[in-house]
Amino acid sequence: MRILGVDPGLSTTGIGLIEATGDDFRALDWMAITSDPGLSLTERLREIGEDFAKIVNEAHPELAVVEQIFFAKNEKTAIGVAHARGVFLMILGKCGIPVIEVTPRQLKLAITGDGAADKTQMGAMLLRWLKLDSVPKPADAADALALAIYGGMMRKSVGVL
């Protein structure tokens, strides 16, 4: 099963695609979608939406996992992420792809066993789960791969095999 992880952002969105076979996960691709901060909000959303739609159409995921918003301090960043999430969720819905949403804490707990894990701990577990030689870059793409792994772990409980 192809699972797409999405770490949403208005400036940078991490994308990770894995193949899940039983309890084995293999990284197929990872990248970041960026938008030009010099453009209007409308143009930035159009730009990331077009890029994301192209990725979805080429990758043919059967499940997507999108990180939920969790910002305590920066309201402006949270609003930008919310706008981007809306674009991603709309495209996934339009394509009929089931979506799992997860908080950063739930993700860290599932991947490392520690809901407060740092980037180093997450990276180490990513290497183990995906049998990679180095942690994928940029960090947003590594986070997206972790989201995809979470989808692989949870796919049976949400009725997607």
Residue frames relative to the residue before (quaternion, step in Angstrom):
aa qw qx qy qz dx dy dz
M 1.0000 0.0000 0.0000 0.0000 0.00 0.00 0.00
R 0.3210 -0.7329 0.5716 0.1821 3.56 -0.97 0.93
I 0.0459 -0.8026 0.5941 -0.0275 3.54 -0.78 1.11
L 0.2201 -0.7821 0.5781 0.0760 3.53 -0.88 1.08
G 0.1617 -0.7664 0.6156 0.0864 3.56 -0.86 1.01
V 0.0881 -0.7992 0.5944 0.0129 3.57 -0.95 0.92
D 0.1000 -0.7566 0.6458 0.0224 3.56 -0.71 1.19
P 0.1996 -0.8689 0.4398 0.1085 3.57 0.20 1.31
G 0.1498 0.7531 -0.6340 0.0916 3.50 -1.25 0.66
L 0.5059 -0.6332 0.4837 0.3303 3.55 -1.16 0.50
S 0.7111 0.4184 -0.2525 0.5055 3.60 0.99 -0.80
T 0.7984 -0.0256 0.0655 0.5979 3.57 0.88 -1.01
T 0.0820 -0.7699 0.6325 0.0225 3.54 -0.91 1.00
G 0.2913 -0.7500 0.5687 0.1712 3.55 -0.85 0.98
I 0.1070 -0.7726 0.6251 0.0295 3.54 -1.06 0.88
G 0.0478 0.7885 -0.6116 0.0453 3.57 -0.91 0.92
L 0.1049 -0.7924 0.6003 0.0276 3.56 -0.89 0.96
I 0.0108 -0.7961 0.6048 -0.0178 3.56 -0.84 1.02
E 0.3197 -0.6612 0.6320 0.2474 3.49 -1.42 0.21
A 0.1232 -0.7881 0.6015 0.0446 3.57 -0.77 1.07
T 0.0289 0.7641 -0.6414 0.0629 3.54 -0.80 1.12
G 0.7929 -0.0834 0.0045 0.6037 3.55 -0.25 1.25
D 0.7624 -0.2939 0.2538 0.5176 3.56 -0.73 -1.12
D 0.5608 0.5836 -0.3920 0.4373 3.59 1.25 0.25
F 0.1106 -0.7909 0.6014 0.0243 3.54 -1.00 0.92
R 0.0688 -0.7894 0.6099 0.0060 3.54 -0.98 0.93
A 0.3993 -0.7077 0.5317 0.2388 3.56 -0.84 1.01
L 0.2146 -0.7799 0.5782 0.1065 3.56 -0.86 1.00
D 0.7829 -0.1596 0.1506 0.5822 3.57 0.98 -0.87
W 0.0229 0.7708 -0.6365 -0.0142 3.54 -1.25 0.41
M 0.0847 0.7852 -0.6030 0.1122 3.53 -1.15 0.70
A 0.3192 -0.7006 0.5855 0.2541 3.52 -1.35 -0.12
I 0.2582 -0.7002 0.6432 0.1710 3.51 -1.18 0.73
T 0.0629 -0.7982 0.5986 0.0269 3.58 -0.85 0.94
S 0.1928 -0.7542 0.6104 0.1464 3.53 -1.27 0.40
D 0.5372 -0.6366 0.4661 0.2982 3.54 -1.19 0.66
P 0.3647 -0.7629 0.4878 0.2171 3.62 -0.49 1.14
G 0.5927 0.5804 -0.3606 0.4263 3.58 1.25 -0.23
L 0.6043 0.5568 -0.3527 0.4477 3.58 1.26 -0.23
S 0.5975 -0.5328 0.4453 0.4011 3.55 -1.28 0.27
L 0.6667 -0.4900 0.3684 0.4239 3.57 -1.24 0.37
T 0.6435 0.5356 -0.3211 0.4426 3.57 0.92 -0.90
E 0.6866 0.4765 -0.2827 0.4708 3.57 0.90 -0.92
R 0.6299 0.5287 -0.3393 0.4567 3.59 1.01 -0.76
L 0.6688 0.4914 -0.3001 0.4703 3.59 0.93 -0.88
R 0.6214 0.5257 -0.3383 0.4724 3.58 1.03 -0.75
E 0.6607 0.5281 -0.2971 0.4431 3.57 0.92 -0.97
I 0.7155 0.4258 -0.2727 0.4822 3.60 0.78 -0.96
G 0.6078 0.5577 -0.3483 0.4453 3.58 1.11 -0.62
E 0.6612 0.4956 -0.3057 0.4731 3.57 0.94 -0.86
D 0.6538 0.5068 -0.3138 0.4661 3.58 0.95 -0.87
F 0.6725 0.4996 -0.2961 0.4587 3.58 0.92 -0.93
A 0.6407 0.5253 -0.3297 0.4526 3.60 0.92 -0.85
K 0.6363 0.5241 -0.3275 0.4616 3.58 1.00 -0.78
I 0.6458 0.5165 -0.3158 0.4652 3.59 0.96 -0.88
V 0.6617 0.5055 -0.3044 0.4625 3.59 0.88 -0.95
N 0.6781 0.4994 -0.2945 0.4517 3.59 0.90 -0.90
E 0.6986 0.4506 -0.2721 0.4846 3.60 1.08 -0.67
A 0.7130 0.4801 -0.2564 0.4420 3.60 1.02 -0.80
H 0.1736 -0.8261 0.5114 0.1607 3.60 1.15 -0.62
P 0.1156 0.8123 -0.5642 0.0925 3.63 0.71 0.98
E 0.3546 -0.7270 0.5510 0.2052 3.54 -1.20 0.63
L 0.7629 0.1088 -0.0601 0.6345 3.55 1.36 -0.24
A 0.1060 -0.7764 0.6169 0.0738 3.57 -1.14 0.65
V 0.1553 -0.7487 0.6371 0.0968 3.54 -1.21 0.64
V 0.0673 -0.8015 0.5939 -0.0188 3.55 -0.70 1.16
E 0.4198 -0.7118 0.5030 0.2531 3.56 -0.81 1.00
Q 0.4214 -0.6876 0.5368 0.2479 3.54 -1.06 0.85
I 0.5689 -0.5881 0.4509 0.3565 3.54 -1.25 0.45
F 0.1215 0.7667 -0.6252 0.0813 3.52 -0.99 0.88
F 0.2427 0.7482 -0.5723 0.2321 3.54 0.03 1.34
A 0.2394 -0.7869 0.5537 0.1300 3.54 -0.78 0.97
K 0.8059 0.3459 -0.1457 0.4579 3.60 1.00 -0.74
N 0.8053 0.3179 -0.1626 0.4734 3.59 0.66 -1.04
E 0.2607 -0.8098 0.5121 0.1184 3.54 -0.05 1.34
K 0.6372 0.5383 -0.3341 0.4389 3.61 0.96 -0.82
T 0.6506 0.4995 -0.3117 0.4797 3.58 0.98 -0.84
A 0.6468 0.5296 -0.3197 0.4461 3.58 0.94 -0.88
I 0.6514 0.5071 -0.3203 0.4647 3.58 0.97 -0.80
G 0.6450 0.5167 -0.3188 0.4640 3.61 0.97 -0.81
V 0.6485 0.5035 -0.3077 0.4809 3.56 0.99 -0.86
A 0.6321 0.5351 -0.3316 0.4517 3.59 1.00 -0.81
H 0.6327 0.5178 -0.3322 0.4703 3.59 0.97 -0.80
A 0.6779 0.4909 -0.2936 0.4619 3.59 0.86 -0.98
R 0.6249 0.5408 -0.3369 0.4511 3.60 0.96 -0.86
G 0.6324 0.5448 -0.3296 0.4411 3.56 0.97 -0.85
V 0.6403 0.5144 -0.3164 0.4746 3.57 0.99 -0.85
F 0.6864 0.4885 -0.2922 0.4527 3.59 0.84 -0.98
L 0.6696 0.4971 -0.3020 0.4619 3.58 0.90 -0.90
M 0.6308 0.5288 -0.3351 0.4584 3.59 1.02 -0.75
I 0.6685 0.4938 -0.3045 0.4653 3.59 0.90 -0.90
L 0.6575 0.4976 -0.3140 0.4705 3.59 0.91 -0.85
G 0.6504 0.5143 -0.3096 0.4654 3.58 0.98 -0.83
K 0.6513 0.5226 -0.3047 0.4581 3.55 0.98 -0.89
C 0.6988 0.4449 -0.2548 0.4988 3.59 1.14 -0.68
G 0.4719 -0.7045 0.4210 0.3220 3.60 1.28 -0.05
I 0.4355 0.6947 -0.4594 0.3417 3.58 1.19 0.51
P 0.4249 -0.6992 0.5069 0.2714 3.62 -0.72 1.01
V 0.1795 -0.7938 0.5776 0.0636 3.55 -1.06 0.83
I 0.1549 -0.7195 0.6695 0.0999 3.53 -1.12 0.84
E 0.1522 -0.7647 0.6184 0.0981 3.57 -0.98 0.85
V 0.0236 -0.8076 0.5875 -0.0457 3.55 -0.97 0.89
T 0.4257 -0.6772 0.5341 0.2738 3.56 -1.11 0.70
P 0.6425 -0.5167 0.3814 0.4180 3.60 -1.17 0.40
R 0.6487 0.5245 -0.3224 0.4474 3.61 0.95 -0.80
Q 0.6496 0.5042 -0.3149 0.4739 3.61 0.94 -0.88
L 0.6399 0.5348 -0.3168 0.4519 3.57 0.99 -0.87
K 0.6794 0.4910 -0.2894 0.4622 3.58 0.83 -1.00
L 0.6384 0.5295 -0.3214 0.4569 3.57 0.99 -0.82
A 0.6875 0.4846 -0.2847 0.4598 3.59 0.90 -0.91
I 0.7210 0.4583 -0.2544 0.4532 3.59 0.91 -0.90
T 0.8239 0.2368 -0.0932 0.5064 3.60 0.88 -0.95
G 0.4722 -0.6485 0.4633 0.3766 3.58 1.17 -0.51
D 0.7121 0.3502 -0.2183 0.5680 3.59 1.35 0.02
G 0.3557 -0.7774 0.4863 0.1807 3.57 -0.47 1.22
A 0.7070 0.3978 -0.2541 0.5266 3.58 1.28 -0.21
A 0.2486 0.8035 -0.5083 0.1848 3.61 1.21 0.41
D 0.3676 -0.7177 0.5441 0.2318 3.56 -1.13 0.67
K 0.7450 -0.4090 0.2850 0.4432 3.57 -1.35 0.06
T 0.6294 0.5439 -0.3371 0.4409 3.59 1.03 -0.74
Q 0.6653 0.4884 -0.2960 0.4809 3.58 0.93 -0.89
M 0.6447 0.5118 -0.3222 0.4675 3.59 0.96 -0.85
G 0.6547 0.5250 -0.3102 0.4467 3.58 0.94 -0.89
A 0.6461 0.5236 -0.3171 0.4558 3.57 0.97 -0.86
M 0.6826 0.4701 -0.2915 0.4775 3.58 0.94 -0.83
L 0.5904 0.5622 -0.3613 0.4525 3.57 1.10 -0.65
L 0.6354 0.5260 -0.3218 0.4648 3.59 0.99 -0.83
R 0.6743 0.4924 -0.2937 0.4654 3.58 0.96 -0.85
W 0.6816 0.4986 -0.2970 0.4455 3.59 0.83 -0.97
L 0.8008 0.3143 -0.1389 0.4906 3.57 0.88 -0.98
K 0.3606 -0.7610 0.4700 0.2647 3.59 1.33 -0.01
L 0.3212 0.7430 -0.5093 0.2923 3.56 0.88 1.03
D 0.5169 -0.6457 0.4717 0.3057 3.57 -1.25 0.43
S 0.7971 0.0529 -0.0167 0.6013 3.58 1.13 -0.60
V 0.5886 -0.5736 0.4348 0.3682 3.53 -1.24 0.52
P 0.4847 -0.6822 0.4608 0.2954 3.60 -0.77 0.98
K 0.1851 -0.7529 0.6234 0.1010 3.53 -1.19 0.66
P 0.5365 -0.1573 -0.8291 -0.0022 1.59 -2.14 1.25
A 0.7316 -0.4368 0.3007 0.4284 3.57 -1.34 0.23
D 0.6108 0.5578 -0.3544 0.4361 3.60 1.05 -0.69
A 0.6533 0.4994 -0.3122 0.4758 3.59 1.04 -0.75
A 0.6151 0.5282 -0.3440 0.4736 3.60 1.06 -0.72
D 0.6394 0.5147 -0.3199 0.4733 3.58 0.99 -0.83
A 0.6486 0.5233 -0.3156 0.4537 3.57 1.01 -0.81
L 0.6254 0.5167 -0.3394 0.4760 3.60 1.05 -0.68
A 0.6252 0.5203 -0.3366 0.4745 3.59 1.04 -0.75
L 0.6246 0.5288 -0.3335 0.4679 3.58 1.04 -0.75
A 0.6494 0.5110 -0.3170 0.4654 3.59 0.97 -0.83
I 0.6188 0.5260 -0.3404 0.4739 3.60 1.02 -0.76
Y 0.6127 0.5422 -0.3412 0.4628 3.57 0.99 -0.84
G 0.6416 0.5212 -0.3165 0.4653 3.58 0.97 -0.84
G 0.6397 0.5238 -0.3172 0.4646 3.56 1.04 -0.77
M 0.6610 0.5018 -0.2951 0.4735 3.55 1.07 -0.77
M 0.7712 0.3912 -0.1751 0.4706 3.58 1.00 -0.86
R 0.4430 0.7499 -0.4371 0.2244 3.61 1.18 -0.30
K 0.6587 0.5052 -0.3250 0.4530 3.59 0.97 -0.70
S 0.6767 0.5086 -0.3004 0.4394 3.58 0.98 -0.82
V 0.7108 0.3926 -0.2667 0.5191 3.60 1.20 -0.36
G 0.5819 -0.6449 0.3456 0.3552 3.57 1.28 0.28
V 0.5749 0.5308 -0.4033 0.4745 3.58 1.18 0.51
L 0.0817 -0.8066 0.5852 0.0157 3.57 -0.50 1.17
